[in-house]
Amino acid sequence: MSRTGKKPVAVPAGVTTSIEAGQLSVKGPKGTLAMPLSDEVTYTLEDGSVTVKPANDGKRARAFWGMQRTLIQNLITGVTEGFSKKLLITGVGYRANSQGKTLKLQLGYSHDVDFAIPEGIEIKTPDNTTVEISGMDKQQVGQVAAEIRRWRKPEPYKGKGIKYAGEFIFRKEGKKK
């Protein structure tokens, strides 16, 4: 079993971290992100790193330990590089177009689907069958991608729908005579 929680999280140059009022805030070139602190874990800000240790020997504290370290790592990665997801649209007549703060999807319904882009998320459509979602918050990027995909999940017979780049769709054999 690996002990991810034992490794300190390195804070790169240009990024500042601070603990105030029960929150860890991270400020970097892309912006600022904050996370509430857990009572199950102790946090230590050292020169150029953040260390996370369980507050006690309880099972709950040990369970929170690695997760809290990963959440801090995601905050630091988010303010420096950001996160992105890529969706691919497959199907005749299925397409997407980003217009200002809305994403217009044509997915075979009798109407177009207008998806309002949340604050802090950037959506690009390099061509009409590709949607690139990017932002600082990993959870928010994944949530937006899941909400867009929910409009037309890929079906197993022809593979039509919205899928993540790199996702394998298990194909079923059609009806036989």
RAQUIWO-V289830 format. One record per pair of residues at least 24 apart in sequence whose ideal C-beta (glycine too) atoms are under 10 Angstrom apart, sorted by the first residue. I is the first residue (numbers start at 1). J is the second residue. D is the distance in whole Angstrom. If there is no record, write none. Layout:
I | J | D
I | J | D
//
This chain:
2 | 66 | 9
3 | 65 | 9
3 | 66 | 8
3 | 69 | 10
4 | 52 | 10
4 | 65 | 9
4 | 66 | 5
4 | 67 | 9
4 | 69 | 6
4 | 70 | 7
4 | 73 | 9
5 | 41 | 9
5 | 51 | 9
5 | 52 | 6
5 | 53 | 8
5 | 54 | 8
5 | 62 | 8
5 | 64 | 9
5 | 65 | 4
5 | 66 | 4
5 | 67 | 8
5 | 68 | 8
5 | 69 | 5
5 | 70 | 9
6 | 51 | 9
6 | 52 | 9
6 | 53 | 9
6 | 65 | 9
6 | 66 | 9
6 | 69 | 9
7 | 49 | 9
7 | 51 | 9
7 | 52 | 9
7 | 66 | 10
7 | 69 | 7
7 | 73 | 9
8 | 44 | 9
8 | 46 | 7
8 | 48 | 9
8 | 49 | 4
8 | 50 | 7
8 | 51 | 5
8 | 52 | 8
8 | 69 | 9
8 | 72 | 10
9 | 48 | 10
9 | 49 | 6
9 | 50 | 5
9 | 51 | 8
9 | 52 | 7
9 | 68 | 10
9 | 69 | 6
9 | 70 | 9
9 | 71 | 10
9 | 72 | 5
9 | 73 | 5
9 | 74 | 10
9 | 75 | 9
9 | 76 | 6
9 | 77 | 10
10 | 48 | 7
10 | 49 | 5
10 | 50 | 8
10 | 73 | 9
10 | 76 | 8
11 | 45 | 8
11 | 46 | 9
11 | 47 | 9
11 | 48 | 5
11 | 49 | 6
11 | 50 | 6
11 | 72 | 9
11 | 76 | 6
11 | 80 | 10
12 | 48 | 8
12 | 76 | 7
12 | 77 | 10
12 | 79 | 10
12 | 80 | 6
12 | 81 | 10
13 | 48 | 8
13 | 80 | 10
14 | 79 | 9
14 | 80 | 8
15 | 48 | 10
15 | 75 | 9
15 | 76 | 6
15 | 79 | 6
15 | 80 | 6
16 | 45 | 10
16 | 79 | 10
17 | 43 | 9
17 | 45 | 6
17 | 48 | 10
17 | 49 | 9
17 | 50 | 6
17 | 72 | 8
17 | 75 | 8
17 | 76 | 8
17 | 79 | 10
18 | 45 | 8
19 | 43 | 6
19 | 44 | 9
19 | 45 | 6
19 | 50 | 9
24 | 50 | 8
24 | 68 | 9
24 | 71 | 9
24 | 72 | 7
24 | 75 | 7
25 | 75 | 9
25 | 79 | 10
26 | 50 | 9
26 | 72 | 8
26 | 74 | 10
26 | 75 | 4
26 | 76 | 6
26 | 77 | 10
26 | 78 | 8
26 | 79 | 5
26 | 80 | 9
26 | 136 | 10
27 | 79 | 7
28 | 75 | 9
28 | 76 | 7
28 | 77 | 9
28 | 78 | 8
28 | 79 | 3
28 | 80 | 5
28 | 81 | 9
28 | 82 | 10
28 | 136 | 9
29 | 79 | 7
29 | 80 | 7
29 | 81 | 9
29 | 82 | 10
30 | 78 | 7
30 | 79 | 5
30 | 80 | 7
30 | 81 | 8
30 | 82 | 6
30 | 135 | 9
30 | 136 | 5
31 | 78 | 8
31 | 79 | 6
31 | 82 | 9
31 | 120 | 8
31 | 135 | 10
31 | 136 | 6
31 | 137 | 10
32 | 75 | 10
32 | 79 | 7
32 | 136 | 9
33 | 74 | 9
33 | 75 | 5
33 | 76 | 9
33 | 78 | 6
33 | 79 | 6
33 | 120 | 10
33 | 136 | 6
33 | 137 | 7
33 | 138 | 10
34 | 75 | 8
35 | 68 | 9
35 | 71 | 6
35 | 72 | 7
35 | 74 | 9
35 | 75 | 6
37 | 68 | 8
38 | 64 | 5
38 | 65 | 9
38 | 67 | 9
38 | 68 | 6
38 | 71 | 9
39 | 64 | 9
40 | 64 | 4
40 | 65 | 8
40 | 67 | 10
40 | 68 | 8
41 | 65 | 6
41 | 66 | 10
41 | 67 | 9
41 | 68 | 5
41 | 69 | 8
42 | 68 | 10
43 | 68 | 8
43 | 69 | 10
43 | 72 | 8
50 | 75 | 9
50 | 76 | 8
70 | 138 | 10
71 | 138 | 9
71 | 139 | 9
73 | 138 | 10
74 | 136 | 10
74 | 137 | 8
74 | 138 | 5
74 | 139 | 8
75 | 136 | 9
75 | 137 | 9
75 | 138 | 9
77 | 136 | 9
77 | 138 | 8
78 | 135 | 8
78 | 136 | 4
78 | 137 | 6
78 | 138 | 6
78 | 139 | 10
78 | 140 | 9
78 | 141 | 9
79 | 136 | 6
79 | 137 | 10
80 | 136 | 9
81 | 134 | 10
81 | 136 | 9
82 | 122 | 9
82 | 134 | 6
82 | 135 | 6
82 | 136 | 6
82 | 137 | 9
82 | 138 | 9
82 | 141 | 8
83 | 133 | 9
83 | 134 | 7
83 | 135 | 6
83 | 136 | 7
83 | 137 | 8
83 | 138 | 5
83 | 139 | 9
83 | 140 | 9
83 | 141 | 5
83 | 142 | 8
84 | 122 | 9
84 | 124 | 9
84 | 132 | 6
84 | 133 | 6
84 | 134 | 4
84 | 135 | 8
84 | 138 | 10
84 | 141 | 7
84 | 145 | 9
85 | 131 | 9
85 | 132 | 8
85 | 133 | 5
85 | 134 | 8
85 | 135 | 9
85 | 138 | 10
85 | 141 | 6
85 | 142 | 7
85 | 144 | 8
85 | 145 | 4
85 | 146 | 9
85 | 148 | 9
85 | 149 | 9
85 | 164 | 7
85 | 165 | 8
86 | 124 | 10
86 | 126 | 10
86 | 130 | 7
86 | 131 | 7
86 | 132 | 5
86 | 133 | 8
86 | 134 | 9
86 | 145 | 9
86 | 163 | 10
86 | 164 | 7
86 | 165 | 4
86 | 166 | 8
87 | 123 | 10
87 | 125 | 10
87 | 129 | 9
87 | 130 | 7
87 | 131 | 4
87 | 132 | 8
87 | 133 | 7
87 | 144 | 10
87 | 145 | 6
87 | 146 | 10
87 | 148 | 6
87 | 149 | 6
87 | 162 | 5
87 | 163 | 7
87 | 164 | 6
87 | 165 | 7
87 | 167 | 9
88 | 129 | 6
88 | 130 | 6
88 | 131 | 8
88 | 154 | 9
88 | 161 | 10
88 | 162 | 7
88 | 163 | 6
88 | 164 | 8
88 | 165 | 6
88 | 166 | 9
88 | 167 | 8
89 | 125 | 10
89 | 127 | 10
89 | 128 | 8
89 | 129 | 5
89 | 130 | 7
89 | 131 | 7
89 | 148 | 10
89 | 149 | 10
89 | 152 | 8
89 | 154 | 10
89 | 160 | 9
89 | 161 | 8
89 | 162 | 5
89 | 163 | 8
90 | 129 | 7
90 | 152 | 10
90 | 154 | 7
90 | 155 | 10
90 | 158 | 8
90 | 159 | 6
90 | 160 | 6
90 | 161 | 6
90 | 162 | 8
90 | 163 | 7
90 | 169 | 9
91 | 129 | 9
91 | 152 | 8
91 | 154 | 9
91 | 155 | 9
91 | 158 | 8
91 | 159 | 8
91 | 160 | 4
91 | 161 | 7
91 | 162 | 9
92 | 158 | 10
92 | 160 | 8
93 | 160 | 10
94 | 128 | 9
94 | 129 | 7
94 | 152 | 7
94 | 160 | 7
94 | 161 | 8
94 | 162 | 8
95 | 125 | 9
95 | 127 | 9
95 | 128 | 4
95 | 129 | 6
95 | 130 | 10
96 | 123 | 9
96 | 125 | 5
96 | 127 | 9
96 | 128 | 6
96 | 129 | 7
96 | 130 | 8
96 | 131 | 5
96 | 148 | 8
96 | 162 | 9
97 | 125 | 6
97 | 128 | 6
97 | 131 | 10
98 | 122 | 9
98 | 123 | 5
98 | 124 | 6
98 | 125 | 5
98 | 126 | 10
98 | 131 | 8
98 | 132 | 9
99 | 125 | 9
103 | 131 | 7
103 | 133 | 9
103 | 144 | 9
103 | 148 | 7
105 | 131 | 9
105 | 148 | 7
105 | 151 | 6
105 | 152 | 8
105 | 162 | 8
107 | 148 | 10
107 | 151 | 6
107 | 152 | 4
107 | 160 | 9
107 | 161 | 8
107 | 162 | 8
108 | 152 | 7
108 | 160 | 8
108 | 161 | 9
109 | 151 | 8
109 | 152 | 8
113 | 148 | 9
113 | 151 | 6
113 | 152 | 9
115 | 144 | 8
115 | 147 | 7
115 | 148 | 6
115 | 151 | 8
117 | 144 | 8
118 | 143 | 9
118 | 144 | 6
118 | 147 | 9
120 | 144 | 10
121 | 145 | 10
123 | 148 | 9
129 | 162 | 10
130 | 165 | 8
131 | 162 | 8
131 | 165 | 10
132 | 165 | 9
//
